[in-house]
Amino acid sequence: MPPMPQGFAPPPPYQAAGSQMPMPPMPRMQMPSWAAAAVNRPSMRRGWRIGIATVVVAELIAAAVFITVQLTDDDGDSTTARTVGSVAGAADSGAGAASVVAGAAAGGADSAGLVASPGAGNLRKGAVFLQSNDQTVNSVVAFARNANGKLVEVGRYRTGGKGTGSFEDSSNGIVLGSAEGESSPNHNINDNNLLFVTNAGSGTITVFGVQPEGLERIGETPSGGNRPVSLTVNNGLLYVLNSGEVDRRLILGPTTALDNCTHDNLPSITGFRVTPDGTLQAIPGSTRLLSGVQRSGCAQLSFTPDGRHLVVTERLSGRAGDPTTEQGAIDIFDVQYDGTLGNRQINYPAGKGPFGFTFTKDGKLVTTEQNGALGNPGGGLASTYTINTDGTIKAISKAVPNRQTDTCWIALSHSKNIAYVSSPWSDGRISSYTVSPTGSLTLQHEVASAADGKDALKDNIATGATDLALSSDDHFLYQLNSFEGVLVVFKAQPNGLLTFVERHQVFALEPFGAGGEAAPFGLAVY
């Protein structure tokens, strides 16, 4: 019988230097027909979006006074900081586009020193973090959250690494918490003094200290593989999912796209010890392959709440002996005393295409399922499972439909009775489920952000809806649109409906499919 997992004592502080890979320029392309068909879908929201953009530009032109701060980074080089008192919807450089909103210098403020907007708020009391995934300078945008759910931008902080400038099609690219666990997106602790960020373009992990007034970069460490896209932390351990890819393109031509985790090197996972102060030390012998299938479609990894197992989803992996089925897989590893991984159990989902997932209080697994993605309009699913001690799973609710297209991301309330799921297509959707004490799912609202819970033409979500996360009090839900560089804020009602609060144009992106490749990913909320 293998030894039972346990908590781990942190090692002495350790710091590894990061590495950077040369980045080829991204070619400009015409929007492919497969993307245009979805992006150009009629929407009642087009008019007011244009109006908002006009107002924002007018306000920026009219702005007369800005105060600029000069900083010195770790190497002694001076860098222009972001303007003091930035507007909440300030834009940054994303997917190669220049910053267009006053309040952010090119590339954002360097995190060598804390840079904040005076009076912006306390990041330790309520915050939202997301990353640009910019192919030149990856940066994290930090917002302070007010009691009414509205956001004020505090600063933009360079990770020291690079993004890919391309859609990552993964979950948990940013994790907020401490060495002991995650406060977001998986709510297994309440502490939020560290922010862990993947640098998919340079193959590194950056750790920030979360101070009340801003972020302070602690260090950058090689991820142990190519293109890290997902992170998880628990019991003094951090594991990272490396997709293995070298080719960073998404759009190949008018009718073809390059699926993530489907080419180049096989995807793998690697472990690190993490100290209370946020330094990382690679664990020898911790690197493991997933199912070993080239077309893996790797999406997310997370520790179970008790830290005894590590769960990884593969949305495309085929069954043994029949790889063409591409049903997907849920890989579950035992976590051993020394931080390495023991037995691996490859499980197959109740539906097809497992992607994002989270856990109930007693450790039940709640997953989304793409079920054919864009090729199967309205086919989105969600399922729940019990995880057995040997790493096998047993379905509770099997493939409950929500009529979304390409259901991927999930957020579960702290009370664990409401789950929200999102998908980027069919004009973008968020649906809500109720989760019973036994773990069974019931679709509550097909279109949670519409007043009636049904009418997609009256919601506040656009094509490109990706990551989502709930505030620590369950009162507000935040939704990233990776296609538009937009962050949308909702009031979360007890019945699973969402009421629109505000919208922030965080990044200036080229149009998706016509030069833009939906780079921003990862969302952590406290």
C-alpha positions as CSV (number, residue, x, y, z in Angstrom):
1,M,0.0,0.0,0.0
2,P,1.5,3.4,-0.9
3,P,2.1,5.9,1.9
4,M,-0.7,8.3,2.7
5,P,-0.2,11.9,1.7
6,Q,0.4,14.5,4.3
7,G,1.3,18.2,4.8
8,F,4.8,19.2,4.0
9,A,7.3,21.3,5.9
10,P,8.6,24.2,3.8
11,P,12.3,24.1,2.9
12,P,14.8,27.0,3.3
13,P,14.1,29.9,0.9
14,Y,15.3,29.2,-2.6
15,Q,15.3,31.4,-5.7
16,A,15.9,30.2,-9.3
17,A,16.5,32.6,-12.1
18,G,14.0,32.7,-14.9
19,S,14.6,32.0,-18.6
20,Q,13.2,33.7,-21.6
21,M,12.6,32.3,-25.1
22,P,12.8,34.3,-28.3
23,M,9.4,35.3,-29.6
24,P,8.7,35.3,-33.3
25,P,6.4,38.1,-34.5
26,M,2.7,37.3,-34.8
27,P,1.5,37.5,-38.4
28,R,-1.6,39.5,-39.2
29,M,-4.3,37.4,-40.7
30,Q,-7.8,37.8,-42.1
31,M,-10.5,36.6,-39.8
32,P,-11.2,33.0,-40.6
33,S,-14.7,31.9,-41.6
34,W,-15.1,29.6,-38.6
35,A,-14.4,32.6,-36.2
36,A,-16.3,35.2,-38.2
37,A,-19.5,33.1,-38.1
38,A,-19.5,33.3,-34.4
39,V,-18.0,36.7,-33.8
40,N,-20.4,38.4,-36.3
41,R,-23.5,36.9,-34.8
42,P,-26.2,39.6,-34.5
43,S,-26.3,41.2,-31.0
44,M,-28.5,43.8,-29.4
45,R,-25.5,45.1,-27.5
46,R,-23.4,46.3,-30.4
47,G,-24.8,49.8,-30.4
48,W,-24.2,50.6,-26.7
49,R,-20.7,49.1,-26.9
50,I,-19.8,51.6,-29.6
51,G,-21.4,54.4,-27.6
52,I,-19.3,53.5,-24.5
53,A,-16.1,53.4,-26.6
54,T,-16.9,56.9,-27.9
55,V,-17.5,58.3,-24.5
56,V,-14.3,56.8,-23.1
57,V,-12.2,58.2,-25.9
58,A,-13.9,61.6,-25.5
59,E,-13.2,61.6,-21.8
60,L,-9.5,60.7,-22.4
61,I,-9.0,63.5,-24.9
62,A,-10.6,65.9,-22.5
63,A,-8.4,64.9,-19.5
64,A,-6.0,67.7,-18.8
65,V,-3.9,66.9,-15.8
66,F,-1.9,63.7,-15.2
67,I,0.8,63.1,-12.6
68,T,3.6,60.8,-13.7
69,V,6.0,59.0,-11.3
70,Q,9.6,57.9,-12.2
71,L,10.6,54.5,-10.8
72,T,13.9,52.6,-10.6
73,D,13.8,48.9,-11.2
74,D,16.0,46.1,-9.8
75,D,18.7,46.7,-12.4
76,G,18.8,50.5,-11.7
77,D,17.1,51.4,-14.9
78,S,14.4,54.0,-14.6
79,T,11.0,53.3,-16.0
80,T,7.9,55.5,-16.4
81,A,5.2,54.5,-13.9
82,R,1.5,54.5,-14.6
83,T,-0.3,57.8,-14.1
84,V,-1.5,58.4,-10.5
85,G,-5.3,58.3,-10.3
86,S,-6.0,56.0,-13.3
87,V,-9.5,55.4,-14.5
88,A,-11.0,52.0,-13.5
89,G,-11.2,50.9,-17.1
90,A,-7.6,51.7,-18.1
91,A,-6.2,49.7,-21.0
92,D,-2.8,48.0,-21.2
93,S,-0.8,46.5,-24.1
94,G,-2.4,43.2,-25.0
95,A,-1.6,40.8,-28.0
96,G,0.9,43.4,-29.2
97,A,-1.5,46.4,-29.1
98,A,-0.3,49.6,-27.5
99,S,-1.9,51.0,-24.4
100,V,-4.6,53.5,-25.3
101,V,-5.9,54.6,-22.0
102,A,-4.1,57.2,-19.8
103,G,-3.1,55.7,-16.5
104,A,-0.9,52.9,-17.9
105,A,2.5,53.3,-19.4
106,A,3.6,50.9,-22.1
107,G,3.9,47.5,-20.6
108,G,2.5,48.7,-17.2
109,A,4.3,49.6,-14.1
110,D,7.3,47.5,-13.0
111,S,6.7,45.6,-9.8
112,A,10.2,46.2,-8.5
113,G,8.6,48.9,-6.4
114,L,4.9,49.1,-5.4
115,V,3.0,51.5,-7.6
116,A,-0.5,52.4,-6.6
117,S,-3.2,55.0,-7.2
118,P,-3.6,56.9,-3.9
119,G,-6.9,55.9,-2.2
120,A,-7.6,53.2,-4.7
121,G,-8.4,50.6,-2.1
122,N,-7.0,47.7,-0.1
123,L,-6.1,44.6,-2.1
124,R,-6.1,42.5,1.0
125,K,-9.7,43.3,1.7
126,G,-11.1,42.8,-1.9
127,A,-9.3,42.5,-5.2
128,V,-9.4,41.2,-8.8
129,F,-6.3,40.1,-10.7
130,L,-5.9,39.1,-14.4
131,Q,-2.9,38.9,-16.7
132,S,-2.3,40.3,-20.2
133,N,-0.4,37.3,-21.6
134,D,1.4,39.9,-23.8
135,Q,4.1,38.3,-26.0
136,T,6.6,41.1,-25.2
137,V,6.0,41.9,-21.5
138,N,3.5,39.9,-19.5
139,S,1.8,41.9,-16.8
140,V,-0.8,41.5,-14.1
141,V,-3.5,44.1,-13.7
142,A,-4.7,44.6,-10.1
143,F,-8.1,46.1,-9.1
144,A,-9.3,46.9,-5.6
145,R,-12.9,45.8,-5.0
146,N,-15.3,48.2,-3.3
147,A,-18.2,47.1,-1.0
148,N,-20.6,47.5,-4.0
149,G,-18.5,45.2,-6.2
150,K,-17.2,48.0,-8.4
151,L,-13.5,48.1,-9.2
152,V,-10.7,50.7,-9.1
153,E,-7.5,49.9,-10.9
154,V,-4.5,49.9,-8.5
155,G,-1.7,49.1,-10.9
156,R,-0.1,47.1,-13.6
157,Y,2.8,44.9,-12.6
158,R,5.4,43.2,-14.9
159,T,5.9,39.5,-14.2
160,G,9.4,39.6,-15.5
161,G,8.3,36.9,-18.1
162,K,6.5,36.9,-21.4
163,G,3.1,35.6,-22.5
164,T,2.3,34.0,-25.9
165,G,0.0,36.7,-27.3
166,S,-2.4,33.8,-28.1
167,F,-5.5,32.1,-26.6
168,E,-4.5,29.5,-24.0
169,D,-7.8,27.6,-23.7
170,S,-7.0,26.7,-20.1
171,S,-8.2,27.5,-16.6
172,N,-6.3,28.7,-13.4
173,G,-3.6,30.6,-15.2
174,I,-3.5,32.8,-12.0
175,V,-4.0,31.5,-8.5
176,L,-4.4,33.7,-5.4
177,G,-3.7,32.4,-1.9
178,S,-0.7,31.4,0.2
179,A,1.7,28.4,0.4
180,E,-1.0,26.6,2.2
181,G,-3.7,26.7,-0.5
182,E,-5.9,28.8,-2.8
183,S,-8.4,31.5,-1.9
184,S,-9.2,31.8,-5.6
185,P,-10.3,30.1,-7.7
186,N,-10.6,27.0,-5.5
187,H,-11.7,28.2,-2.1
188,N,-9.8,26.0,0.4
189,I,-8.3,28.8,2.5
190,N,-9.1,32.4,3.3
191,D,-5.5,33.9,3.2
192,N,-4.5,35.9,0.1
193,N,-1.0,37.1,0.6
194,L,0.5,35.5,-2.5
195,L,-0.4,35.6,-6.3
196,F,1.0,32.9,-8.5
197,V,1.1,33.6,-12.3
198,T,2.1,31.5,-15.4
199,N,4.3,33.1,-18.0
200,A,3.3,30.9,-21.0
201,G,5.7,32.5,-23.4
202,S,8.9,32.3,-21.3
203,G,8.1,29.0,-19.5
204,T,8.3,30.5,-16.0
205,I,6.2,31.1,-12.9
206,T,6.1,34.5,-11.2
207,V,5.1,34.9,-7.5
208,F,3.9,38.3,-6.2
209,G,3.4,39.3,-2.6
210,V,0.0,40.9,-2.2
211,Q,0.3,44.1,-0.2
212,P,-2.6,46.3,0.7
213,E,-1.4,49.0,-1.7
214,G,-0.1,46.9,-4.6
215,L,1.9,43.8,-5.8
216,E,5.5,43.2,-5.0
217,R,7.3,40.7,-7.2
218,I,9.0,38.0,-5.2
219,G,10.6,35.9,-7.9
220,E,10.4,34.2,-11.3
221,T,11.2,30.4,-11.6
222,P,11.4,28.1,-14.6
223,S,8.2,26.0,-14.8
224,G,10.0,22.7,-15.8
225,G,8.5,22.6,-19.3
226,N,7.2,24.6,-22.3
227,R,4.2,26.9,-22.0
228,P,2.8,26.7,-18.5
229,V,-0.9,27.3,-18.5
230,S,-2.4,26.2,-15.1
231,L,-1.3,26.3,-11.5
232,T,-2.5,24.8,-8.1
233,V,-1.2,25.2,-4.5
234,N,-1.8,23.2,-1.3
235,N,0.0,22.1,1.8
236,G,3.3,23.8,0.8
237,L,3.3,22.4,-2.7
238,L,2.7,24.0,-6.1
239,Y,2.2,22.0,-9.3
240,V,2.1,23.5,-12.8
241,L,0.7,22.2,-16.0
242,N,3.0,22.7,-19.0
243,S,1.2,22.2,-22.3
244,G,4.5,21.4,-24.1
245,E,3.8,23.5,-27.1
246,V,6.3,25.6,-29.0
247,D,4.1,26.9,-31.8
248,R,2.1,29.8,-30.2
249,R,-0.3,30.4,-33.0
250,L,-4.1,29.9,-32.7
251,I,-5.4,30.8,-36.1
252,L,-3.7,28.9,-39.0
253,G,-6.0,29.9,-41.9
254,P,-9.5,30.8,-43.0
255,T,-11.0,27.5,-41.8
256,T,-8.5,26.1,-39.3
257,A,-7.2,26.7,-35.8
258,L,-4.4,25.1,-33.8
259,D,-5.9,23.5,-30.7
260,N,-3.9,23.8,-27.5
261,C,-2.2,20.8,-26.1
262,T,-2.3,18.9,-29.4
263,H,1.2,19.2,-31.0
264,D,4.9,19.7,-30.2
265,N,6.0,18.1,-26.9
266,L,3.6,16.0,-24.7
267,P,2.0,17.9,-21.9
268,S,3.4,17.3,-18.4
269,I,3.1,18.4,-14.8
270,T,5.9,19.5,-12.4
271,G,6.0,20.1,-8.7
272,F,7.6,22.7,-6.4
273,R,7.9,23.3,-2.8
274,V,6.6,26.8,-1.9
275,T,7.7,28.6,1.3
276,P,5.5,31.0,3.2
277,D,7.3,33.9,1.7
278,G,6.5,32.6,-1.8
279,T,9.9,31.3,-3.0
280,L,9.8,28.1,-5.1
281,Q,12.1,25.1,-5.3
282,A,11.7,22.4,-7.9
283,I,11.1,18.9,-6.6
284,P,13.4,16.4,-8.2
285,G,11.6,13.5,-10.0
286,S,8.2,15.3,-9.8
287,T,7.6,15.7,-13.5
288,R,4.9,13.4,-14.9
289,L,3.2,13.0,-18.2
290,L,-0.6,13.0,-18.4
291,S,-2.3,10.2,-20.4
292,G,0.6,10.4,-22.9
293,V,-1.7,11.2,-25.9
294,Q,-0.5,13.8,-28.3
295,R,-3.9,15.4,-28.8
296,S,-4.4,15.9,-25.0
297,G,-6.3,19.2,-24.9
298,C,-4.9,19.7,-21.4
299,A,-7.0,22.3,-19.6
300,Q,-6.6,22.5,-15.8
301,L,-4.9,21.0,-12.7
302,S,-5.9,21.4,-9.1
303,F,-5.3,19.7,-5.8
304,T,-8.3,18.2,-4.0
305,P,-9.2,20.2,-0.9
306,D,-7.4,17.7,1.4
307,G,-4.3,17.7,-0.8
308,R,-4.3,13.9,-1.1
309,H,-4.9,13.9,-4.9
310,L,-3.9,16.0,-7.9
311,V,-6.6,16.2,-10.6
312,V,-5.9,17.1,-14.3
313,T,-8.4,17.5,-17.1
314,E,-7.7,16.6,-20.8
315,R,-10.6,17.6,-23.0
316,L,-9.5,15.7,-26.2
317,S,-7.6,12.6,-25.0
318,G,-9.0,9.4,-26.5
319,R,-9.6,6.1,-24.7
320,A,-6.9,3.5,-24.6
321,G,-7.0,1.5,-27.8
322,D,-9.3,4.0,-29.5
323,P,-7.6,7.4,-29.5
324,T,-9.9,8.8,-32.2
325,T,-12.9,9.0,-29.9
326,E,-11.5,12.1,-28.1
327,Q,-13.9,11.7,-25.2
328,G,-11.3,13.3,-22.9
329,A,-9.9,12.2,-19.6
330,I,-9.7,13.1,-15.9
331,D,-6.3,12.1,-14.6
332,I,-6.0,11.7,-10.8
333,F,-2.6,11.3,-9.1
334,D,-1.8,10.3,-5.6
335,V,0.3,12.9,-3.7
336,Q,3.2,11.3,-1.7
337,Y,5.1,12.4,1.4
338,D,8.0,13.8,-0.5
339,G,5.8,16.0,-2.8
340,T,6.2,13.7,-5.8
341,L,3.2,11.9,-7.4
342,G,2.4,8.2,-7.0
343,N,-0.2,6.2,-8.8
344,R,-2.0,7.7,-11.7
345,Q,-5.6,6.8,-12.5
346,I,-7.0,7.8,-16.0
347,N,-10.7,8.2,-15.7
348,Y,-13.2,8.9,-18.5
349,P,-15.9,11.5,-18.1
350,A,-19.7,10.9,-18.0
351,G,-20.0,13.2,-21.0
352,K,-17.3,14.4,-23.4
353,G,-14.5,17.0,-23.2
354,P,-13.9,17.8,-19.4
355,F,-12.3,21.3,-19.0
356,G,-12.7,23.5,-15.9
357,F,-13.5,22.0,-12.5
358,T,-13.7,22.8,-8.8
359,F,-14.7,21.0,-5.6
360,T,-17.6,21.0,-3.0
361,K,-16.8,21.3,0.7
362,D,-16.6,17.5,1.1
363,G,-14.4,17.1,-2.0
364,K,-16.9,16.2,-4.7
365,L,-15.6,17.1,-8.2
366,V,-17.7,19.5,-10.3
367,T,-16.6,19.8,-14.0
368,T,-17.6,21.5,-17.2
369,E,-17.6,19.5,-20.5
370,Q,-17.1,21.0,-23.9
371,N,-18.9,18.1,-25.7
372,G,-17.7,19.0,-29.2
373,A,-17.1,22.7,-28.5
374,L,-17.8,25.0,-31.5
375,G,-18.5,21.9,-33.6
376,N,-21.6,21.1,-31.5
377,P,-23.7,24.3,-31.0
378,G,-25.7,24.2,-27.8
379,G,-24.0,21.0,-26.6
380,G,-22.4,22.3,-23.3
381,L,-22.5,20.1,-20.2
382,A,-21.6,19.8,-16.5
383,S,-21.1,16.8,-14.3
384,T,-20.3,15.9,-10.7
385,Y,-18.3,13.0,-9.3
386,T,-17.2,11.3,-6.1
387,I,-13.4,10.8,-6.0
388,N,-12.5,7.4,-4.4
389,T,-9.4,6.8,-2.3
390,D,-7.8,4.9,-5.2
391,G,-8.2,7.8,-7.6
392,T,-11.2,6.4,-9.5
393,I,-14.3,8.5,-9.9
394,K,-18.0,7.7,-9.7
395,A,-20.6,9.9,-11.5
396,I,-23.2,11.6,-9.4
397,S,-24.9,13.9,-12.0
398,K,-24.1,12.7,-15.6
399,A,-23.6,15.3,-18.3
400,V,-26.3,17.8,-17.3
401,P,-26.9,20.0,-20.4
402,N,-27.1,23.8,-20.3
403,R,-27.5,24.6,-24.1
404,Q,-24.3,26.7,-24.2
405,T,-21.7,26.2,-26.9
406,D,-18.3,25.1,-25.7
407,T,-18.8,25.2,-21.9
408,C,-15.3,25.6,-20.3
409,W,-14.9,27.6,-17.1
410,I,-16.6,27.2,-13.7
411,A,-17.0,29.1,-10.5
412,L,-18.6,27.6,-7.4
413,S,-19.9,29.8,-4.5
414,H,-18.3,29.5,-1.1
415,S,-21.5,28.2,0.2
416,K,-21.1,25.5,-2.5
417,N,-24.7,25.5,-3.6
418,I,-24.5,27.6,-6.8
419,A,-22.2,26.9,-9.8
420,Y,-21.7,29.3,-12.7
421,V,-20.3,28.0,-16.0
422,S,-19.3,30.0,-19.1
423,S,-18.6,29.5,-22.8
424,P,-17.2,31.8,-25.4
425,W,-19.5,31.1,-28.3
426,S,-23.2,31.6,-29.3
427,D,-22.7,35.3,-28.3
428,G,-21.1,34.2,-25.0
429,R,-23.1,32.7,-22.1
430,I,-23.0,32.2,-18.4
431,S,-25.4,29.5,-17.0
432,S,-26.0,28.7,-13.4
433,Y,-26.6,25.3,-11.7
434,T,-27.7,24.5,-8.2
435,V,-25.6,21.9,-6.4
436,S,-27.4,19.7,-3.8
437,P,-25.7,18.5,-0.6
438,T,-25.3,15.1,-2.3
439,G,-23.5,16.7,-5.3
440,S,-26.3,16.4,-7.8
441,L,-26.7,19.2,-10.4
442,T,-29.8,21.0,-11.6
443,L,-29.7,23.7,-14.3
444,Q,-31.1,26.8,-12.7
445,H,-30.7,29.5,-15.4
446,E,-29.6,28.9,-19.0
447,V,-28.7,32.6,-19.4
448,A,-27.9,33.7,-15.9
449,S,-27.2,37.3,-16.8
450,A,-30.6,37.9,-18.5
451,A,-33.4,39.2,-16.3
452,D,-35.6,36.2,-17.1
453,G,-32.6,33.7,-17.0
454,K,-33.4,32.7,-20.6
455,D,-33.1,35.4,-23.3
456,A,-29.6,35.6,-24.6
457,L,-30.4,38.7,-26.6
458,K,-31.0,40.6,-23.3
459,D,-27.9,39.5,-21.4
460,N,-24.6,41.4,-20.8
461,I,-22.2,38.8,-22.2
462,A,-20.4,38.9,-25.5
463,T,-18.7,36.3,-27.7
464,G,-15.4,35.5,-26.1
465,A,-16.6,34.9,-22.5
466,T,-13.9,32.9,-20.8
467,D,-12.6,32.9,-17.1
468,L,-14.9,33.7,-14.3
469,A,-14.6,33.9,-10.5
470,L,-16.6,34.9,-7.4
471,S,-15.8,37.4,-4.7
472,S,-15.0,35.9,-1.2
473,D,-18.4,36.9,0.1
474,D,-20.3,35.4,-3.0
475,H,-21.9,38.7,-3.7
476,F,-20.2,39.5,-7.0
477,L,-19.1,37.5,-10.1
478,Y,-16.3,38.7,-12.4
479,Q,-16.1,37.6,-16.1
480,L,-13.1,38.0,-18.4
481,N,-13.7,38.3,-22.1
482,S,-10.5,37.2,-23.7
483,F,-11.6,38.2,-27.2
484,E,-12.3,41.8,-26.3
485,G,-10.0,42.4,-23.3
486,V,-13.0,43.3,-21.2
487,L,-13.8,42.5,-17.5
488,V,-17.5,42.5,-16.6
489,V,-18.9,42.8,-13.1
490,F,-22.2,41.2,-11.9
491,K,-24.1,41.1,-8.7
492,A,-24.7,37.5,-7.9
493,Q,-28.3,36.9,-6.7
494,P,-29.1,34.0,-4.3
495,N,-31.3,32.4,-7.0
496,G,-28.4,32.1,-9.4
497,L,-29.3,35.1,-11.6
498,L,-26.7,37.8,-12.3
499,T,-27.3,41.6,-12.4
500,F,-25.0,43.8,-14.4
501,V,-22.9,46.2,-12.4
502,E,-20.2,47.6,-14.7
503,R,-17.8,46.9,-17.6
504,H,-14.0,47.6,-17.8
505,Q,-12.1,47.8,-21.0
506,V,-8.8,46.4,-19.5
507,F,-6.8,45.7,-22.6
508,A,-6.7,47.2,-26.1
509,L,-6.8,44.2,-28.4
510,E,-6.8,43.8,-32.2
511,P,-10.1,42.2,-33.4
512,F,-10.2,38.5,-32.8
513,G,-9.4,36.6,-36.0
514,A,-8.0,39.7,-37.7
515,G,-4.7,40.0,-36.0
516,G,-5.9,39.5,-32.4
517,E,-5.7,36.0,-30.9
518,A,-7.5,36.5,-27.5
519,A,-4.4,36.6,-25.4
520,P,-5.5,37.5,-21.8
521,F,-6.3,34.6,-19.5
522,G,-6.5,33.8,-15.8
523,L,-8.7,35.5,-13.2
524,A,-8.4,35.5,-9.4
525,V,-10.8,37.3,-7.1
526,Y,-10.9,37.9,-3.4
